[in-house]
């Protein structure tokens, strides 16, 4: 079992969800996030004053999958999120020790579904 966490551009969320649905990954958590990576931010003029914006709007996508879904899930996120520009995002794959479904008491891969 793995937890896949991806940080993507907000405008790419619909494309990523569409790609995930095509590979039968339908369970996910989506959170608004702020951060910066290589792009480092930008400056803007607000009411005549230049301001430096270092934290950019991102979407955090968390998907728990069984091991045989990991590569398909990562590939789907990349297909949906890639623009070829700096700031496309990052994907992290982390092991999950255990998972429990509260409603049924199922454990492990059965609980992830």
Number of C-alpha atoms within 10 A of each C-alpha: 19 21 17 21 20 22 25 25 18 15 11 17 19 12 15 21 19 16 21 23 13 13 13 11 19 13 14 14 11 14 10 11 15 12 13 15 14 8 12 13 14 11 10 11 9 8 7 7 8 10 12 11 12 15 14 16 15 23 20 22 21 19 22 25 21 16 12 10 15 18 11 16 23 18 14 21 26 19 15 18 25 17 13 7 8 11 19 18 20 14 16 12 16 12 12 14 8 12 16 14 13 9 7 8 10 14 13 15 16 12 16 18 13
